[in-house]
Structures are given as C-alpha cells and as structure tokens.
Amino acid sequence: MNELGEEQQALVDALEAEYAAVFAYGIVGAFSNPARAELVATYAAAHRARRDATIDALTAASVTPPQPATAYATPFPVTDPVTAAQLAAQAEADTSVAWRSVIERSRSGPTREIGITALTEAALRLANWRTILGVVPSTVAFPGQP
Amino acid sequence: MLTPALSRPLTRRASFRLVAGAALAAAGLTSVTACTPGEDTAETVDTLTTHLRQARQDARSAAALAASIPDRAAALSVVELERTAHADALATEIDRVAGGSTTTPATSTTTDGPTPTWDELVAALTDSARSAADSARNESGFRAGLLGSISAACTTSVKVVLA
C-alpha cells in the first residue's frame, strides 16, 4: 500500500475509533440498564453504519481499510449500568476526537462534511450519556477537542 | 480510550492511534496555516468575525432569556457560557490570522432590542450551527475543526440542552 495521504490517514484513524466504539457498545449492551436497551441498540447501530460508510469511503479511495482488533481493553472495569454508561460516554468522546481530526486533516469539502456530521452525531450521543450519568453540564463547548 | 487487547494481524501500536492522530492534526495545522496566502486573510477574518458576532449574540440572548425564564436559567446559562467560549476562541483565531493587525470586535454588552423568545433563540442557534458547518467545509486545518466543533456544540445545545 502506498503511503496514505493526510485525509486518508484521518479516515483510517476514525475507522479505528469506530471499531473500538462498536466493541464498546457490545459491553455497554451487556451491562446497561435494560430500560435503555433501545437507546443502546440505536447508538450501536449508528456506529456500525458510520464504520461501514468509512470502510466504503476508504475502499473507494483505493485504500485497504484496516481490520478491527479482536478485542479491546476498556479503560476501566465495566461491571454495572453506571460503568456501562461511562464506557459509552468514553466511546463517544473518542469518536468525537477522531472525527474532529478528520475535519482538520481533510483536503476536500465532502470529507469535511462527513466529519462534521459524524462529530455532531457523536456529540449528541455523548451529551445524552452525560445527562444519564448526571454530569453537569451535559455538553462541552468544543466537541472533539482532545 | 479503548485500546486493542490483542495484537492485530495488520498493524500494531494501535493503542496510540488516536494520540498519533492528534499529533498529526497538530502538525497539519502548522503546515496549513503557514501557507495561507495573504490575500485570503481579509476574507478569513470576515468569516470568523461573522461567527464571532453570532456567538456573542446567542450568548446575550441566552442570558437575557434566563432572566425571564428562571426555570430554565441553568440550561440557558450553559448555552451562554458555551457561546461565550466560542466567541473567545474565534477572537483568538482572528488575532492569529490577522497577526494583530485588526481590531477584534469588542465584547459588546449593548442590549439590542427586546429579549428574544425561546423559539427565537433555538432558531438562532440552529442557524449558527448551519453557518458554522458551511464555513467549516470551506476552511482547512485548525479553523475547519474549530468551526465544525462549534457547529456540533450549537446543534447539541438545541437538541439536548434546550430540549
């Protein structure tokens, strides 16, 4: 494979973040409050859709998409609904950072557009998880800022 | 950050990938801003100034509305603080782009017109989100990221904070 351009590398990084998020939501679904099953399913589906769209975009650009890791280590033990929600929030924060980076590193308007949409969606999910967790304020001024 | 627990068939060091991404982004920012042609500076400052004014206006509107709707003062305060942070970040970027050669619009405290309604604030934030996204598409590097982030924050204000 040729050396990746800046924009392609940003998309590869975003894909890696989406892989990790999809894995995280598997754990989130196992431990979260059953009353939130629909929310978790919706958010997990959104990450799978974003993952697949990113794979398609890379493939269209003749870049071989990386494979997901077999498993991911969570940054803290997930044992109950609260830690599950915290992991979901972490996944949304991580993907926010990755997509903001796509906006910054893109060389084309259409790719920046994708980055803006993906960042906005992750920021919305993050705010909803922070609301569930009782974090005040539920939002951050600069989504995706590491 | 979630990190791969097992080494993968294609690449390793994946646990550092987002960190590496951030570093690359920072490197990209330097190169992009360093080669911005001079004739674009005025246009860029104009664009950023438009967003700065919108941010200050939204902050003023949220503050004014908070005074008239005490029940929602906490949420409106969040909007006020975030839009103020956006304005400050934009002012910093304007200074950097202009190299200190322009006067950044002062933090105006003038109250213009009557207190907006809730719906008017929501409409203004929705418009701010759209216009920041439009500009982000046409910018590059740090500025694109900043405007994209501001757009995402405005949308989140509308759909979560003020929902």
Chai-1 contact restraints between the chains, C-beta under 6 A:
chainA,res_idxA,chainB,res_idxB,connection_type,confidence,min_distance_angstrom,max_distance_angstrom,comment,restraint_id
A,E6,B,G28,contact,1.0,0.0,6.0,A-B,restraint_1
A,D13,B,R17,contact,1.0,0.0,6.0,A-B,restraint_2
A,D13,B,G21,contact,1.0,0.0,6.0,A-B,restraint_3
A,E16,B,R17,contact,1.0,0.0,6.0,A-B,restraint_4
A,A20,B,L2,contact,1.0,0.0,6.0,A-B,restraint_5
A,A24,B,L2,contact,1.0,0.0,6.0,A-B,restraint_6
A,P66,B,L10,contact,1.0,0.0,6.0,A-B,restraint_7
A,Q67,B,L10,contact,1.0,0.0,6.0,A-B,restraint_8
A,A69,B,P4,contact,1.0,0.0,6.0,A-B,restraint_9
A,A69,B,R8,contact,1.0,0.0,6.0,A-B,restraint_10
A,T70,B,L6,contact,1.0,0.0,6.0,A-B,restraint_11
A,A71,B,A5,contact,1.0,0.0,6.0,A-B,restraint_12
A,A71,B,L6,contact,1.0,0.0,6.0,A-B,restraint_13
A,Y72,B,L2,contact,1.0,0.0,6.0,A-B,restraint_14
A,Y72,B,P4,contact,1.0,0.0,6.0,A-B,restraint_15
A,Y72,B,A5,contact,1.0,0.0,6.0,A-B,restraint_16
A,A73,B,T3,contact,1.0,0.0,6.0,A-B,restraint_17
A,A73,B,A5,contact,1.0,0.0,6.0,A-B,restraint_18
A,D94,B,M1,contact,1.0,0.0,6.0,A-B,restraint_19
A,R100,B,G145,contact,1.0,0.0,6.0,A-B,restraint_20
A,R100,B,S149,contact,1.0,0.0,6.0,A-B,restraint_21
A,S101,B,G21,contact,1.0,0.0,6.0,A-B,restraint_22
A,S101,B,A25,contact,1.0,0.0,6.0,A-B,restraint_23
A,I103,B,A144,contact,1.0,0.0,6.0,A-B,restraint_24
A,I103,B,G145,contact,1.0,0.0,6.0,A-B,restraint_25
A,I103,B,G148,contact,1.0,0.0,6.0,A-B,restraint_26
A,E104,B,A25,contact,1.0,0.0,6.0,A-B,restraint_27
A,E104,B,G141,contact,1.0,0.0,6.0,A-B,restraint_28
A,E104,B,A144,contact,1.0,0.0,6.0,A-B,restraint_29
A,E104,B,G145,contact,1.0,0.0,6.0,A-B,restraint_30
A,R105,B,A25,contact,1.0,0.0,6.0,A-B,restraint_31
A,R105,B,G28,contact,1.0,0.0,6.0,A-B,restraint_32
A,G109,B,R137,contact,1.0,0.0,6.0,A-B,restraint_33
A,R112,B,R137,contact,1.0,0.0,6.0,A-B,restraint_34
A,R112,B,A144,contact,1.0,0.0,6.0,A-B,restraint_35
A,E113,B,R137,contact,1.0,0.0,6.0,A-B,restraint_36
A,I116,B,A133,contact,1.0,0.0,6.0,A-B,restraint_37
A,I116,B,A136,contact,1.0,0.0,6.0,A-B,restraint_38
A,I116,B,G148,contact,1.0,0.0,6.0,A-B,restraint_39
A,L119,B,G148,contact,1.0,0.0,6.0,A-B,restraint_40
A,L119,B,A152,contact,1.0,0.0,6.0,A-B,restraint_41
A,T120,B,A152,contact,1.0,0.0,6.0,A-B,restraint_42
A,T120,B,T155,contact,1.0,0.0,6.0,A-B,restraint_43
A,A123,B,A152,contact,1.0,0.0,6.0,A-B,restraint_44
A,A123,B,T156,contact,1.0,0.0,6.0,A-B,restraint_45
A,L124,B,T156,contact,1.0,0.0,6.0,A-B,restraint_46
A,L124,B,K159,contact,1.0,0.0,6.0,A-B,restraint_47
A,A127,B,T156,contact,1.0,0.0,6.0,A-B,restraint_48
A,A127,B,V160,contact,1.0,0.0,6.0,A-B,restraint_49
A,P137,B,V78,contact,1.0,0.0,6.0,A-B,restraint_50
A,S138,B,V160,contact,1.0,0.0,6.0,A-B,restraint_51
A,T139,B,T156,contact,1.0,0.0,6.0,A-B,restraint_52
A,T139,B,V161,contact,1.0,0.0,6.0,A-B,restraint_53
A,A141,B,E82,contact,1.0,0.0,6.0,A-B,restraint_54
A,A141,B,A85,contact,1.0,0.0,6.0,A-B,restraint_55
A,A141,B,A153,contact,1.0,0.0,6.0,A-B,restraint_56
A,F142,B,S149,contact,1.0,0.0,6.0,A-B,restraint_57
A,P143,B,S149,contact,1.0,0.0,6.0,A-B,restraint_58
A,P143,B,A152,contact,1.0,0.0,6.0,A-B,restraint_59
A,P143,B,A153,contact,1.0,0.0,6.0,A-B,restraint_60
A,G144,B,S149,contact,1.0,0.0,6.0,A-B,restraint_61
A,P146,B,A22,contact,1.0,0.0,6.0,A-B,restraint_62
